[in-house]
Amino acid sequence: MKSFDFDSLAVRKMASGHLCLNLTERVNWEEFPNFVDQLIGLIGLRIINQSDGPDMRLWEVEIESHALSLVFDDYPLMVSLEASDEKGDIIIEKTHQILIQQNDTK
């Protein structure tokens, strides 16, 4: 399986006031499921629900027993992990640190 880089690692505040972790701009529609498999191995997320539209994939995932959104957006191209509450914000920050360490070991 192809190994993906986290080329866009950045935490941003969304309009909701909660955090979003940008992950990559280098994953296409077809590669997204394999990218998610890599995330499962790295951060232990679990897929709860998958919703695919014509230009966006919105997958509900669970990390540390807490629901977050994993989003593939075709324009502008970005895969991101999004929180909807304060606990999710904390998980976003932790996940960001884990992935920074993972990138540093490559």
Secondary structure, 3 states (H helix, E strand, C coil): CCCCCCCCCEEEECCCCCEEEEEECCCCCCCHHHHHHHHHHHHCCEEEEEEECCCEEEEEEEECCEEEEEEEEECCEEEEEECCCHHHHHHHHHHHHHHHHHHHCC
